[in-house]
Amino acid sequence: MGIASLVVLGCAAGAFYWLRARGQQPAPEVVSTEPPGFHEAPPSEKPPNSAAVKSTLPTSPAGSKKAASSVDAGLPLRAGEILEFTANVSNLNDVATLKLQVAGRGNFLGKSAWHLQAFAHTQNPLRMVFELDDQFDSFSDAVTLASLQYEMHLSERGQKVESIQRMTATGKEPASPEATEARVLPGTRDPLGMMQYLRNVDWTKTPEVRCPVYDGHKLYDVRAKLAPGSEKVSVQAGDYTASKIAIRVFDGGVEMKDASFTVYLANNPARTPILLEAIMPFATARVELLKSN
């Protein structure tokens, strides 16, 4: 369940970590060097800007019709964007922080790609029981946001785990020596790419999308649907009018019925994610925007 939470909320909800967190100040973030295959794009270079990008996404392993989804390429990501969140779990407030960052855009092993990052830290007093300082790096296709490489740099209760996984649907994609091969379906996104993908969907044309998502351990079929109308949402960053996106997760073709997940995207030009909610049998998590720049 914890891994599924991480998947469906695109790492941004961080439900897996907040639900485990037993709260020392966060260790300083260490920005990892770019992998050998990544080269920053020149400042003058702009990302692709077609009217819309169509991608055919596979269904769950059980199989049915394939569903096409639209990405609004007129809304490119902004290099340098930083979104900071605070997490509340059940009746406990501010038990962890989460930062989502668009580190930059460049060339990754011959493909134009975005470098996306997330940093998660537990906070006092719960940190004294469960110390967690995790970093995630995604290198995602600049147009489709399909995952090219997904990295997890984890530090939890003094135990460190390093995982660098090169996504491949054919087994023929080039990879750096330190990366391991992860066989996935075509069009698979990682949690960070999935979050940015939801922001870039043209929801006026595509009220529901589905996508294979790989969280670094397992492949899921994730389906996101726009709820009717708009909602007024208040978070620490301010008051917003937002669109509500309900997310369903399928594991091996079977829907996970005992949990629900929701993402609220502000109705502004950036479609900023302002609130992420996870309701599970043992706890509820609310991850709200603290500030953005």
C-alpha positions as CSV (number, residue, x, y, z in Angstrom):
1,M,0.0,0.0,0.0
2,G,2.8,2.4,0.8
3,I,4.4,2.0,-2.6
4,A,1.1,2.5,-4.3
5,S,0.6,5.8,-2.4
6,L,3.9,6.9,-3.7
7,V,3.0,6.0,-7.3
8,V,-0.5,7.5,-7.5
9,L,0.5,10.8,-6.0
10,G,3.5,11.1,-8.1
11,C,5.8,11.1,-5.1
12,A,4.3,14.5,-4.2
13,A,1.7,13.2,-1.8
14,G,4.5,11.2,-0.1
15,A,1.9,9.2,1.7
16,F,4.2,6.2,2.0
17,Y,6.7,8.3,4.0
18,W,4.2,10.3,6.1
19,L,2.3,7.2,7.1
20,R,5.6,5.5,8.2
21,A,7.1,8.7,9.6
22,R,8.0,8.8,13.3
23,G,9.4,12.1,13.1
24,Q,16.8,16.4,14.7
25,Q,16.6,18.9,11.8
26,P,16.5,17.5,8.2
27,A,19.9,16.7,6.8
28,P,21.1,19.2,4.2
29,E,20.0,18.4,0.6
30,V,22.8,17.3,-1.6
31,V,22.1,17.9,-5.3
32,S,23.4,14.9,-7.1
33,T,25.5,15.4,-10.2
34,E,23.8,14.8,-13.5
35,P,24.4,11.3,-14.9
36,P,27.0,11.0,-17.6
37,G,24.4,10.8,-20.3
38,F,22.7,14.1,-19.4
39,H,23.8,17.5,-20.8
40,E,22.0,20.7,-20.0
41,A,20.2,22.4,-22.9
42,P,21.6,25.8,-24.0
43,P,19.5,28.7,-22.4
44,S,18.2,29.8,-25.8
45,E,16.8,26.4,-26.7
46,K,13.1,26.0,-26.2
47,P,11.2,22.7,-25.5
48,P,9.0,21.2,-28.2
49,N,5.8,23.2,-28.8
50,S,3.4,21.3,-30.9
51,A,-0.3,21.9,-30.7
52,A,-0.8,18.6,-28.8
53,V,1.0,15.4,-28.4
54,K,-0.9,12.1,-28.7
55,S,0.3,9.0,-26.9
56,T,-1.2,5.6,-26.9
57,L,-0.9,4.1,-23.4
58,P,-1.3,0.4,-22.6
59,T,-4.0,-0.8,-20.3
60,S,-3.6,-3.0,-17.3
61,P,-2.0,-6.4,-17.8
62,A,-5.5,-7.9,-17.8
63,G,-6.0,-6.2,-21.1
64,S,-8.8,-4.3,-22.8
65,K,-8.9,-1.4,-25.3
66,K,-6.0,1.0,-25.4
67,A,-6.8,4.5,-24.4
68,A,-5.3,7.6,-26.0
69,S,-4.6,10.7,-23.9
70,S,-3.7,14.3,-24.8
71,V,-0.9,16.4,-23.4
72,D,-1.1,20.1,-23.8
73,A,2.4,20.9,-25.1
74,G,1.5,24.6,-25.0
75,L,2.3,24.4,-21.2
76,P,6.0,23.7,-21.0
77,L,7.5,23.1,-17.6
78,R,9.5,25.9,-16.1
79,A,13.1,25.2,-15.2
80,G,13.9,26.3,-11.7
81,E,10.3,25.9,-10.4
82,I,10.2,24.8,-6.7
83,L,7.1,23.7,-4.9
84,E,7.3,23.2,-1.2
85,F,4.7,21.1,0.7
86,T,3.9,20.2,4.3
87,A,2.3,17.0,5.3
88,N,-0.3,16.2,7.9
89,V,-1.3,12.6,8.8
90,S,-4.5,12.0,10.7
91,N,-4.4,14.4,13.6
92,L,-0.6,15.1,13.4
93,N,0.4,18.3,11.6
94,D,3.6,19.2,9.8
95,V,5.2,15.7,10.3
96,A,7.2,16.0,7.1
97,T,8.2,18.3,4.3
98,L,8.3,17.7,0.6
99,K,9.9,19.7,-2.2
100,L,9.3,19.2,-5.9
101,Q,11.8,20.8,-8.2
102,V,12.2,21.2,-12.0
103,A,16.0,21.0,-12.0
104,G,16.4,21.7,-15.7
105,R,16.1,20.4,-19.2
106,G,18.7,18.9,-21.5
107,N,19.8,16.0,-23.6
108,F,19.7,12.6,-22.0
109,L,21.4,9.9,-24.0
110,G,20.2,11.4,-27.3
111,K,16.7,12.5,-26.2
112,S,15.5,15.8,-25.0
113,A,14.5,15.4,-21.3
114,W,13.5,17.2,-18.2
115,H,15.4,16.6,-14.9
116,L,12.7,16.4,-12.1
117,Q,13.5,16.1,-8.4
118,A,11.8,15.5,-5.1
119,F,13.1,15.8,-1.5
120,A,11.3,14.3,1.5
121,H,12.2,14.9,5.2
122,T,10.5,13.9,8.4
123,Q,10.4,16.6,11.1
124,N,10.5,16.9,14.9
125,P,9.1,15.5,17.1
126,L,8.4,12.5,14.9
127,R,11.8,12.6,13.4
128,M,13.3,11.5,16.6
129,V,11.6,8.2,16.1
130,F,11.8,7.9,12.3
131,E,14.6,9.8,10.6
132,L,14.0,10.0,6.9
133,D,15.8,12.1,4.2
134,D,15.0,10.8,0.7
135,Q,15.8,12.2,-2.7
136,F,14.3,11.2,-6.1
137,D,15.5,12.1,-9.5
138,S,13.6,11.6,-12.8
139,F,14.8,12.1,-16.3
140,S,11.7,12.2,-18.4
141,D,11.0,12.7,-22.1
142,A,10.6,16.4,-22.8
143,V,7.3,15.9,-24.8
144,T,5.6,12.9,-23.4
145,L,7.2,12.8,-19.9
146,A,7.7,9.1,-20.3
147,S,10.4,8.0,-17.9
148,L,13.9,7.5,-19.2
149,Q,15.7,7.0,-15.9
150,Y,14.5,7.0,-12.3
151,E,16.8,7.3,-9.3
152,M,16.1,6.8,-5.6
153,H,18.7,8.1,-3.0
154,L,17.2,7.0,0.3
155,S,18.3,7.5,3.9
156,E,16.0,6.1,6.4
157,R,16.9,5.5,10.1
158,G,20.6,5.5,9.2
159,Q,20.2,3.0,6.3
160,K,21.1,4.2,2.9
161,V,19.9,2.8,-0.4
162,E,21.0,3.9,-3.9
163,S,18.9,2.8,-6.9
164,I,19.4,4.0,-10.5
165,Q,17.1,2.4,-13.0
166,R,17.1,2.9,-16.8
167,M,13.7,2.4,-18.2
168,T,13.4,0.2,-21.3
169,A,10.6,-1.4,-23.2
170,T,12.9,-3.2,-25.6
171,G,16.1,-3.9,-23.7
172,K,18.1,-1.9,-26.3
173,E,18.2,1.6,-24.7
174,P,21.7,2.7,-23.8
175,A,22.5,2.9,-20.1
176,S,25.3,4.2,-17.9
177,P,27.4,1.5,-16.1
178,E,25.9,2.3,-12.7
179,A,22.3,1.9,-13.9
180,T,20.2,-1.3,-13.8
181,E,17.7,-2.1,-16.5
182,A,14.0,-1.9,-15.6
183,R,11.7,-3.5,-18.2
184,V,8.5,-1.5,-18.5
185,L,5.6,-1.0,-20.9
186,P,5.9,1.7,-23.6
187,G,4.9,5.1,-22.3
188,T,5.6,4.2,-18.7
189,R,6.1,7.2,-16.3
190,D,7.7,7.4,-12.9
191,P,6.0,9.1,-10.0
192,L,7.6,12.5,-10.6
193,G,6.9,12.4,-14.4
194,M,3.3,11.3,-13.6
195,M,2.7,14.4,-11.4
196,Q,4.0,16.7,-14.1
197,Y,2.0,14.8,-16.7
198,L,-1.2,15.4,-14.8
199,R,-0.5,19.2,-14.9
200,N,0.0,19.1,-18.6
201,V,-3.1,17.1,-19.6
202,D,-5.7,19.2,-21.4
203,W,-8.6,18.2,-19.1
204,T,-11.1,20.1,-21.3
205,K,-10.5,17.5,-24.0
206,T,-9.5,14.5,-22.0
207,P,-11.6,14.0,-18.8
208,E,-9.9,10.7,-18.0
209,V,-6.4,9.4,-18.7
210,R,-4.6,6.1,-17.9
211,C,-0.9,5.4,-17.7
212,P,1.5,2.7,-16.6
213,V,3.6,4.0,-13.7
214,Y,6.7,2.4,-12.3
215,D,7.6,3.4,-8.7
216,G,11.1,1.9,-8.6
217,H,9.8,-1.5,-7.4
218,K,6.6,-2.4,-9.3
219,L,4.5,-1.4,-12.3
220,Y,1.0,-0.2,-11.8
221,D,-1.9,0.9,-14.0
222,V,-2.9,4.4,-12.9
223,R,-6.1,6.1,-14.0
224,A,-6.9,9.7,-13.3
225,K,-10.4,11.3,-13.8
226,L,-11.5,15.0,-13.7
227,A,-14.3,15.7,-11.3
228,P,-17.1,18.0,-12.5
229,G,-16.8,21.7,-11.8
230,S,-14.2,23.5,-9.7
231,E,-13.6,23.7,-5.9
232,K,-12.5,26.3,-3.5
233,V,-9.4,25.0,-1.7
234,S,-7.5,26.7,1.2
235,V,-3.9,25.6,1.9
236,Q,-1.1,27.4,3.7
237,A,0.1,29.0,0.5
238,G,-3.3,30.7,0.0
239,D,-6.8,30.3,-1.3
240,Y,-7.3,28.8,-4.8
241,T,-10.0,27.7,-7.2
242,A,-8.9,24.2,-8.3
243,S,-9.8,21.2,-10.4
244,K,-10.1,17.9,-8.6
245,I,-8.5,14.9,-10.1
246,A,-9.5,11.5,-8.6
247,I,-6.9,8.7,-9.0
248,R,-7.4,5.0,-9.1
249,V,-4.7,2.4,-9.0
250,F,-4.8,-1.1,-10.5
251,D,-2.3,-3.8,-9.5
252,G,-2.3,-6.8,-11.9
253,G,-5.6,-5.7,-13.4
254,V,-7.3,-5.5,-9.9
255,E,-8.3,-2.1,-8.5
256,M,-7.1,-1.3,-5.1
257,K,-10.4,-0.7,-3.4
258,D,-9.3,0.1,0.2
259,A,-7.6,3.4,-0.7
260,S,-8.4,6.6,-2.5
261,F,-6.2,9.4,-3.8
262,T,-6.9,12.9,-5.0
263,V,-4.9,15.7,-6.5
264,Y,-6.1,19.3,-6.7
265,L,-4.6,21.5,-9.5
266,A,-5.0,25.2,-9.3
267,N,-6.9,26.8,-12.1
268,N,-4.0,29.1,-13.0
269,P,-1.7,29.1,-16.0
270,A,0.8,26.8,-14.3
271,R,-1.8,24.4,-13.1
272,T,0.0,24.2,-9.8
273,P,-0.6,21.2,-7.6
274,I,-1.8,22.7,-4.3
275,L,-3.3,19.8,-2.4
276,L,-2.8,16.0,-2.4
277,E,-4.9,13.7,-0.3
278,A,-4.7,10.0,0.5
279,I,-7.3,8.1,2.4
280,M,-6.3,4.6,3.6
281,P,-7.6,2.1,6.1
282,F,-5.1,3.0,8.7
283,A,-4.6,6.8,8.2
284,T,-5.4,9.8,6.1
285,A,-2.7,12.1,4.6
286,R,-3.0,15.7,3.5
287,V,-0.1,17.2,1.7
288,E,-0.6,20.9,1.1
289,L,1.3,23.6,-0.8
290,L,3.4,25.8,1.5
291,K,5.0,28.1,-1.0
292,S,6.1,28.1,-4.7
293,N,8.6,30.0,-6.7
